[in-house]
Amino acid sequence: VQLQAFGGGLVQAGGSLRLSCAASTFSNSVIGWFRQAPGKEREFVATIRWMGARTRYADSVKGRFTISKDNAKLTAYLQMNNLKPEDTGVYYCVVGDYMTADGGTYNSWGQGTQVTVSS
């Protein structure tokens, strides 16, 4: 499956951004987001099941980020509010079969979109 992520950009701390990820096919059970800051390891952000509404978030984004999806459009969204400089990084869309925080369990990765939060 091919994933196309977009919606990144530059925003001031406290601001909001909405990322989108379009999947080419409906071939996995979950879709989600990881991010990687410069010089740091990639980290799990959020994931959601295509069927149903079950979600999972990293503790660092709970209460600020919301993941959602539109099955008809094969698209997932990540609404990011109250952004902080530590949210800066490249955000990658992923699909897989399990709602885990382990990037190795996801089957496909998108090209990434840059999010930069200035202080």
C-alpha positions as CSV (number, residue, x, y, z in Angstrom):
1,V,0.0,0.0,0.0
2,Q,1.2,3.5,-0.8
3,L,0.8,6.3,1.7
4,Q,0.8,10.0,1.0
5,A,1.1,12.4,3.9
6,F,0.7,16.1,3.8
7,G,-0.2,19.1,5.9
8,G,3.0,19.8,7.7
9,G,4.5,23.3,8.1
10,L,5.9,25.9,10.4
11,V,3.8,27.0,13.3
12,Q,4.4,28.9,16.5
13,A,4.1,27.2,19.9
14,G,0.5,27.0,21.0
15,G,-0.7,26.8,17.4
16,S,-2.4,24.0,15.5
17,L,-1.8,21.9,12.4
18,R,-3.7,19.1,10.7
19,L,-1.9,16.3,9.0
20,S,-3.6,14.0,6.4
21,C,-2.6,10.7,5.1
22,A,-4.2,9.1,2.1
23,A,-3.8,5.3,1.6
24,S,-3.9,3.8,-1.9
25,T,-5.7,0.6,-0.7
26,F,-7.6,-0.7,2.3
27,S,-5.2,-3.5,3.1
28,N,-4.4,-3.2,6.8
29,S,-6.3,-3.0,10.1
30,V,-4.8,0.2,11.5
31,I,-3.3,3.5,10.4
32,G,-1.2,5.8,12.4
33,W,1.6,8.3,12.8
34,F,5.2,8.2,14.0
35,R,7.6,11.1,14.2
36,Q,11.3,11.6,14.2
37,A,13.1,14.7,15.5
38,P,16.7,15.5,14.4
39,G,19.2,13.3,16.2
40,K,16.5,11.3,18.0
41,E,14.9,7.9,17.4
42,R,11.5,7.7,15.8
43,E,8.7,7.6,18.2
44,F,5.1,6.5,18.2
45,V,2.4,9.2,18.1
46,A,-1.0,7.7,17.5
47,T,-2.9,5.0,15.8
48,I,-6.5,4.2,14.9
49,R,-8.4,1.2,13.7
50,W,-10.0,1.4,10.2
51,M,-13.0,-0.5,11.6
52,G,-14.5,1.0,14.7
53,A,-13.1,3.9,16.6
54,R,-10.4,2.5,18.9
55,T,-7.4,4.8,19.2
56,R,-4.1,4.8,21.0
57,Y,-1.9,7.8,21.8
58,A,1.6,8.4,23.1
59,D,1.5,9.9,26.5
60,S,3.4,13.0,25.2
61,V,0.5,13.9,22.9
62,K,-2.6,12.8,24.9
63,G,-5.1,15.7,25.2
64,R,-3.4,17.7,22.5
65,F,-3.5,15.5,19.4
66,T,-6.6,13.7,17.9
67,I,-6.4,11.0,15.3
68,S,-9.4,10.3,13.1
69,K,-10.2,8.7,9.8
70,D,-12.5,8.7,6.8
71,N,-12.9,5.2,5.5
72,A,-14.6,6.3,2.3
73,K,-11.6,8.4,1.4
74,L,-9.0,5.9,2.9
75,T,-7.6,8.9,4.7
76,A,-6.5,9.4,8.3
77,Y,-6.0,12.7,10.0
78,L,-3.9,14.0,12.9
79,Q,-5.2,17.2,14.4
80,M,-2.4,18.7,16.5
81,N,-3.3,21.4,19.0
82,N,-1.3,23.4,21.5
83,L,1.9,22.4,19.7
84,K,5.2,22.6,21.5
85,P,8.7,23.0,20.1
86,E,9.4,19.4,21.2
87,D,6.7,18.3,18.7
88,T,9.1,19.3,15.9
89,G,10.0,16.5,13.5
90,V,9.2,14.6,10.4
91,Y,5.8,12.9,10.8
92,Y,5.4,9.6,9.0
93,C,2.1,7.9,8.2
94,V,2.1,4.1,8.7
95,V,-0.3,1.2,8.3
96,G,-0.2,-2.2,10.0
97,D,-2.3,-4.9,11.6
98,Y,-1.7,-4.1,15.3
99,M,-2.1,-1.0,17.4
100,T,1.4,-1.0,18.8
101,A,4.0,1.6,19.5
102,D,6.7,-0.5,17.8
103,G,7.5,0.9,14.4
104,G,8.8,-2.5,13.3
105,T,5.2,-4.0,13.4
106,Y,3.9,-1.6,10.7
107,N,4.0,-2.8,7.1
108,S,4.2,0.4,5.1
109,W,5.5,3.9,5.7
110,G,4.8,7.2,3.9
111,Q,7.4,9.7,2.8
112,G,7.0,12.0,5.8
113,T,5.9,15.6,6.3
114,Q,7.9,18.1,8.2
115,V,6.4,19.8,11.3
116,T,8.3,22.7,12.8
117,V,7.2,24.4,16.0
118,S,8.9,27.6,16.9
119,S,9.1,28.9,20.4
